[in-house]
Every structure is written in structure tokens, then in C-alpha cells.
Amino acid sequence: MGTFGCYEGSACIPEEKQREFTENVIKLLNYGGMMQFEQVCMYGKKVTLIKPVEMDAEGKVYFHYNYFEDDAWESAGYDTSRTYFFSGKIGGREFCDVVTAIHALYELYDGEVGFTQINGENVEISPCIGWINHVLGTEFSLKKRFDLWKYFEKYCLDRLENGDDDPMDSYDVMDMVPPYLYTAMGGTDFADIWYVSKGTESIHQEKLVSGSYPETIYKCRELLRQYLGEKKGDEKKKAWDKIKVLVTSKRGGRENRTAGEIGNIAQMSLRIPAHMLVFLACEIENKDFWTVWKEVHREAYTDAELSGYASDELTEERKVRIEEPVEKMTTAEYLCQNDSFVFWDTPEELKGKPNYYLSDDDRVFWWDGSEKVALSEKMDEWLTELARQHKHIMDEIILEERDKESFLNKMLSLLEEIEHFYKRIFCFQNMFYEFLQNVSDKRYIAAVKLLERLAQENREKGKVIEHVKSWWDITSRNVTHNEGRLVLKRYLGVMANRELRKLYFGF
């Protein structure tokens, strides 16, 4: 048991887009907080380091840990040579959100239709696209999902292939787009899904509007009833064969076929999709539509003229709404966790305190001076105060030769102790090696001493971590992301960000 995500489609990225796609995958994994580990053993100490995901020499990426969730899941990865992404169990928090966004990216780049899914259920991907647009600076819309019939057809044929008795079961076209786009879903595709799901018996001649799509469907249905009529045996088989030929004929052939009953149906085929012609025939004869459609859909015509069923004004209005880029969503907004179990069983000593929600203050490692990470006024004041303390500590340091080895030993011991007490607080790889290269520099020595001070000052707040249950992901977020842990985690994030560190600490 567990939560699994996938992209159910060809995942075929056009060759000219593969490099761009790979760069975008890596960028989303980076901004989404996916991390890799390195373990360092020195002076009898073991320290775990983290770093953003990187490709190895073979162009492959492997990871299983999310920085914002502070939790590990089954291995996931990406192979650049095949533009192939894989994952195992992904949980239900930030790790899951980032993996789902990668699957949504496949849906956007794939030349064919496909579904972003979690545990086999289709995902409404507008939040994913909003985050993708924010991180990548793109303007993707939900336009592709408005190929409503293609998505419906793929879903049902895939389930038929898997042996499902009712391939339409559980499919709801309204799940494909967010509510604010429901009014843009009208049109022949939407009507076809309704007819195939519910039947056309609700269409009555006296209620039809002249020139409307339902009227065309009704006329075609009545012509098919006359054509199939009471035919039996070989005559019935020949009639079906003619329909199949018609369905797989090009437009010119159908236009030129005017004689007899099948000629009338051929003229109707110019104004309705092939799948509806097959469905109406199956409905009349009580045949299983999906079984029949599976046989002919690859060769079926796609040239029916469907314009004119809606006014030009309505068509343009729908087009504008469908093609409008999804509004950008920041990383903190996209990865925010707020379901009913996030703060479940919060211990008494934390009752009444504000709940923890991800903010840009937790994303100091990604700060680059742009709008992608906007630090709060409170964070600015805190860093300013830390910078003042750092300078004071630095002014009191008197360097001696033996301090080099002492500095290394102290830093390793401190990092080991912090992880042991506060749990899952890791130093960034780039910070660790930079500090190791500057063991005689007062600025770095003072930064480690300040880290030690913060670790001591926040022990009382941080000890609530003892309430962690057997599984991190079912423990209240107020425990796993308590104030004490956040102080240490944010400080290490600042120390690993040279640009931000220099802005406040001057080095």
C-alpha cells in the first residue's frame, strides 16, 4: 500500500524539445527541494550533507529526499538520454507535489494526450501548471485538456485494454479542468462524451433547435435506424461493413457518395465525428461501442466540419479562456500543506501557537535577489540581528595555529550533535567544503560559533521533536517543523547561499 504517481501516456517528447524538457525537469526538482546525500567521515564523526539534484556522468539523476518535507521516500530519478522519469512511493506531501508537477510537464510536452495520475486517478493539473509557469517563466495554459474527446477516448480504450468491464466507470469530464473553466467546456466534444456515457434517447425532435448539433445527431440516428432497420443475417453484416468502410473513408469519398440510404448517412458524416457515427449505430443495435470503436478508431476519419454549431462570438470567447495562461503560483503556495491530517495530534505544549506553513523564509537557500524568493520583514530583522552577533563574535576571536584542527573537529561534532538532537537538520555540501577551506578565517569560525549558540538557545523549543511518531509523515507538522528546528535549518540555508550570506554577513 502507498501513494504512487505516474504519467499515463506515450511520454514521447519531440526531439527538438528534449534538451529544453530535461533542463526544465532538473529546474523543477531543484526548486521543489529534491535533494541528494553525501556522507562525510572525519575525526571519527559521521556527517550527512545535502545538495540539489545533479546529473551523474551517465546523464542520470537519482534522489529520494525532499528538503521542505524533511522526509525520504522510495527512489526516484530521471534519465536524460531517454527523457524518462520514474518514481516509487511518493507520499502525500511535498515530494508527491513535485513528482506530480513533473508528470504534468510530460503532459504539456507530449505530442499525444496523456494523464497525470495519482493512484490511478486523474489529477486536475492547473496548480501544477501554475507552479511550472512561475518557476520556468512560461505561459502554459490548459488548452490541451480541452481536447475533451481525445482524453475520454484514451482513458476508456486503456481501461478496455486492461480488461475493465465498464471502461467509462469513474470518468468525470468535469475533473479535467478547474471550476473556473467549466463554462469554456461546451462544444461538440463535451456533447459527445455525454451522449456516449448516457445515450441519445433524451434527444426529442420537438425540442430541437434548427441547425444545432443535437439536431444533426438526431437526424443521423434516424437515418441509421432506417438503414439498419430489420436487416438480418448476411444483409445485416453487409450493412455493418458499409458503415465501417464509411467511417474509414476520406472526406472526398464520403462527399461523392450520395446514392441510397448509405449515401444519406455519408452526407451526415461530413458534419459529425466518426466516433458518433459508430456510437449511434452501436446504440441502435445494442452493440458495445468501445469494442467496435477499438477496431476502427486508428483509421477513422477526422475531417468532419464541426464549426457553425456555436456562434462566432461564443467560439471566440471560449478560445480566449481556454488559451489563457494559468495564473502563476509561487513555490510556497504550491507546496503548502493544509489538509486535515497535517496538524493532527499536535501535542499540548504547542496548542494555541500558530500552525506551520511553508514560506519563502524557509527557502533562503534559493534566494537570488529575484521575486522567486521574497523574505519577510521578520526574517530580515532576524538576519540583521544575527549579522550583528556574528560581527561581535568575530571581533573577540584570537587566532592560534592549533585552532585549525580544533575548528574542523568542532564543526563536525556540532553538525553531528544538531542532527542527533533536532533530527534531519543537514548541512549543505557547498557550505561544508567552503568552510573546510577557510579554517583560519575569522568570518567562518565566527559563523560556526554562532551556529553553536543557536543550537544551544533553541534546545527548549526544539525538544518537542521527541513527539515524532514512528512515521515522520503522520506526525503533526507543528512538531516536525517546530521553531527550534527552523532556526537551525534556516541559518544553515543562509550560510550555504553565498549571495545572501554576503548581503547580511559580509562574506
N, C-alpha and C positions, 0 to 999 in steps of 0.2 A: 504494500500500500504506500501511497505518497502522491505528491503532485508532480506531474510531468507536462512539459510543454513541447510543442512541435510546430513545424510549418508543413501543412498538408498540401503539397503542390509539387511541381516539377523542380522548383528551386533552380531553374536554368537562367543564369544571369548572362545577358548578351556580352559577347567578348569585349566589345568596346567600352563596356561599363564595369568590367570585373575589377580593374585597379581601383576605380572610384569606390566601388562597393566595399572592397576589402579595407580601404582607408576609413570608410565610414563605420564599419563593424568595429575596428580597433578603437576608434574615437568614442563610440557609444560605450564600449566595455570600459574604457578609461574613465569617462565622465560618470559612468554608472557605478564606479567604485569597485570593479572587479580587480582582485589582487593575486599576485604570485608570492611565494615564500622563498626565503633563503635562511638557512640556519648557520650561525657562526659559533665556533667553539674556540675560546681563548681563555687562558688563565684558569682553566677548569670550569669556566662558565659557559652556558648554552643560551644564546640569544637568537630569537626569531625575528627576522627582518621582513618587511613587506615592500613590494614595488608594483607599480601599474603593469598590466599585462604587456608582454613583449613577444614578438615572434622569435622562434629559435632559428638555427641555421638552415633548417629544412622548410622554413616558412610556415611553421605550425605554432599555435598558441594553445596553452593549457592553463586552466585555473579552476578553483573550486571555492573561493572565499570572496565575500563582499564586505568592503570596509564599512559601509553605512549600517549594514545589518549586524556586523561583527559576528558573522556565523559562516560555517562551511557547509557545503552540500556536495553532492556527487560531482565527479569531474566533468567539466565541460570544455569545449575547445573549438578551434577554427583552423581549417586547412586552406591556406591561400591558393594553393595550386588547383584546388577543386572548388573553391568558394563554398566549402562545405562546413556547416556549423552543427555541433552535436551537444547534447546535454543529457543528464540523467535526472534524478530527483532534484527539484529546484525550490522546494518550499513554497511559501505563500507571501513572502515579503520582498525586500529589495532585490535579492538575487533573482527571484521569479520575474519581477518587473523588468529588469534589464534583459533577461533572456527573451521575454515576450516582445520587447522592443526590437530585438534582433530578428525575430521571426516576422514581425511586422515590416521590417526593412526588406526582407525577402519578398513579401507580398507586393511591396511597392516596385521592386526592380524586376521581378519575374515577368517574362513576356506573356505568360499564361496566367489564368486565375488560380488562386490557392488560398487556403485558410490558415490564419494564425489561431492555434488552438491551445487550450489548457485542459488536460484530462479528457481529450476528445470533444470538448465543447468549443464552438466557435467564439472568438473573442471580438468584441467591438473595439476597434483599434484606434479610435480618434485620440485618446490620451497618449498612446504610443507615438502617433504621428506628430502630435503637438510637441512632445519632448524631442523627437527627432528633428523637427524644424528648428527648435531652439538651439540644440547642440550643434547641428550641422549648418545652420544658416540657410536651410532650404525652405521651399514653399510647397510641400506636398499637400495634396488635397485627398478627399475620399472619392474622387471621380471614378477610380477603377471599380470600387464596390458597387457602383450604380449599373454595372453590367449584371443586373439582378438575375437574369435567366442563366447566365454562364455559371454564376456561383451556385445557384439552385441545382442546375443540371450536374455539375461536378460532384456536389455533395451527395445527390441521390444515386448517381451512377457508381460512385465509390462505395457507397453502402450496399448497393446491389451486388457489386463485385465481391464484397465481403460476406455475402450470404444473408443479409438482413431481409426479413420478410416484408417489412414496411419501410422502404428507403426514405420516405418523406417524414417519418416519425421524428419528432424533436426539432425539426427545422422550422424556424420562425424568421421570415424575411425581415421583420422589424428589429431583429437582433443585429442586423448587418451594419446599421448606421446609428448615430446618436439621435435622440428625440428631436433635436432642433432641425434635423434634416428630413424628418418624416414627410413634410409637405412637398419635398422635392422628389418623392419616390413614385409619384403617379406615372402612368405611361403603359405601353403595351406589355413590357416585361413584368411589371407588377400585376397586371391583369392576368397574364398567362400563368403566373405562379398560383394565383387564387383559383383560376379555373382548373388547373391540373390537380390542385390539392383538394378542392371542394366539388368539382364538377360544374357543368354548364346548365344544369336543369333550372337554375334560378333565372335564366335569360328568357324573358317572355316578349313576344313580338309587340304586344300592345304598349309596352313600356320603353321601347327602343327609340333612340334619337337618330334621325336620319343622318347617315354619313359617319356615325360613331363606330368605334372599334367593336363594341358588343354587337352592333347590328351586323357587321361583317362576319363575326364569329357565328352568329345565329344563322345567317344565310348559308355559310359554308356547311354548318352542321346539317341543315335541312337538305342541301344538295347531296351530301354524303348518305343521309338516310334514304333518299330516293334511289341513289346509285347502288347502295348495298342491299337495300330492300329485303326481299325474301330469297335472295340468291342462296343456293346451297351447293355442297359438293365442289366439283371442278369449277363451276361457274363462280362460286364464292372465292375460290383460290385465285382464279384469274383476275377477279376484281381487286383482290388484295395486292396481287403482283403489279397491277397497273398503278395502284396508289403508291407503292414503293418506288416504281420507276419514276413517277411524277415527283415524288419527294426528293429524288436524287438527280433530277434533271436541271440543267441550266435555265436561266430565265428565258433565253431566246426560244428554246424548245417548248417551254410551257406557254409562252405568248402565242406561238404558232398553232398550238393545239386548241382548236375551238369546236370540233365536231362532237356531238353526242353529250351524254351526261358527264363523262370524264373530262370533256372539253370545258364544260361549265366550271367544274372543280379546278381545272388547270388555271382558268382565269381568276378564280378566287385565290389561288396560291400566290398570285402576284402581290396580294395585299395582306396575307397573314404568314407568320413564320412557319417553317416546316414542322417544328415540334407541335404546333397547334393543329395542323392538318392531321398528323399522326394521332394526336390525342383524341380529336373528335371522332375519328374512325374507330379507335380503340374503345372509346366511351360507348359508342353505338353498339359495338359487337361484344362488349364485356370482356375485352382483352386487357392484359396487363400492359399498360402504356410503357413502363420503364424497360420491360423485357423487349418489347418491339423497338423502342427508341434506341436501345443499346446496339441493335443490329445495324441501324441505318444512320445514326447521328453523325458519324465522321464524314459521310458522303452527302449528307442532306444540304439542300440549297440554303444560302444565307443572304439572298438578294431581294427578299420581299421589300416592297416600298411601304414603310410604316409611317412616313410623315403625313401630316394632314389630319391626323386624328385629334390633335390638340392645336389650339390657336398658336400663331407665331409668338404672341406676347407671352403666353403661358410657357411655351417651349423655351423661349429665351430666359424667362425668369428662373426656370428650373436649371438651365445650363449655367447661369451665373452662380447660383447657390451651390451646385454640385462641384464646380471648378474652383470655388473659393478656397484658398489655402487654410488648413486647420490652424486655429489660433495657437501661438507658441505657448508652451508650458515649461516652466523652469525645472531644473533638476530637483530642487527641494519640493516643489509642488508634485511632480510626477512620482517621486519616491516616498512621499508622505504616507505613513501607515496610520489608518484611523478606523479599522474595523472593530467589531465588538470584543474581540479577544486580545487586542494589542495591550490593553491595560488590565487584563483580567487578573484578579487575585493580587492586587497591589498591597503590600504589607502596611500595617497600621502606621508605622513611623513615617510613611510617605503620603498618607491620606491628607488631603487638603492642599498639597503642593501642586503646582502646575504639571500637567502631563507633558511628556517629552514628545516633540515633533521635530523632524529633521529641518534644519535651517541652513542658510549659507554660512553661518558661523561654524558649522561642522565641516565645511568644505574649504577650509583655509588652504589646504594643500593644492587646490585647483585655482586659487586666486591668481589672476594675471592682470589685474587693473581694468578689465573689461566689465560689462554688465552681467556677464555669466555668473559671477560671484560677487554679491553685494553684502559686505559686512555690516552688521547692525551698529548703532551708536554705542550700545553696551559693550560690544566686542572691541570697538575702537578704544573705549575708555580702559578696558581691561588690558589690552596690549600696550597702551601708553604707560599704564602703571607698571606692568612687567618690565618694560624697557627701562623705566626709572630704577627699579630694583636691580636689574641686570647691570646697569652702569655703576651703581653703588657697590655691588659685589665685586665687579671688575677692578674698581679703584682700590679695594682692600687686598687684592691678590699680590703676593710677593713670590715671584718665580724662583724655583730652585731646580737643579739638573735632575734630581731624583723624582721630581713631580711628573715627568713624562710617563713613566711606568705606573705611577700612582693614579694618574688621570685615566689611563686605559682601564686599569683594574676597577677604579671607582665607577666609571661609566658602565662597564659590563655588569658589575654587581647591581648597580642601580636599575638598569633596564630589566635584569632578571627578577629583581625584587618587585618592581612595579607590575610586571606581568603576573607574577605569582599572587600578589595581593588584590590588584584591581581587575584582573582577568582580561585577556585578549586586548591588551594595550601593546602595540608593536611599534618599534622604531622603523622609519622609512630607510630603505637601503642607501639612498643617495646621501641622506643626512649622516648616517653611521660612518660611512667611509670618508666623508668630508671632515667629520670631527676627528677621526683617527689620524688624518693627515695634518692636523693642526693642534697637536697635543701640547705645544708650547705657546699657544696663542691665548692670551688672557680672555679674549672675547668668547672663545669656545669653552674654556674652563669655567668661566662665569655662567655660561648657558647651562652647563651640566649641574653646577651648584644650585642654580635657580630651579632646575628640574627636581633636584633632591628636595629643595624647600617645598615645592608644590606637592610633591608626593607625601611629605610629612603633614602638611597643613590640611590636606583633604582626606586623610585616613578615616576620620569620623564619618564624613559623608559617604565615602567610598565603601565602607564596610557592609553597607546594605546589599552588596553583591553576594553576600552569604546566603541570601534568599533565592539564589538561582536554583531552579528545579533541575531534575535530571536532564531536561532538554531545554536548551537556551531559547528556542523559538516559542515555547509555551510559557515562558516567564514574562511577567509584566515588563513592558518597555521602560517603565519608570525605574525598574531595578537594573536591567541590563545597560541602560543609558543614564545612570544616576549622575548627579552633579559632580561627584568626585572623579569618576572615570572621565567625564567630558573635559574636565580641566586638563588632565594629563594628555588625553588624546588630541585635543586642540593645540596644546602647546607643542607637542611633537610634530603636528602638522605644519605649524608655523615655522619651526626650526628646519623642516625639510623643504620649505618654499623659499629659496634664496631671495627672490624679488620682494616678497612680503616681509621676510626677516630683515632685509636691508632697510626697508621703509621704516620699520619701527625700531630695530635694534642696531642698525648701522653697520652690519657686517653680513 
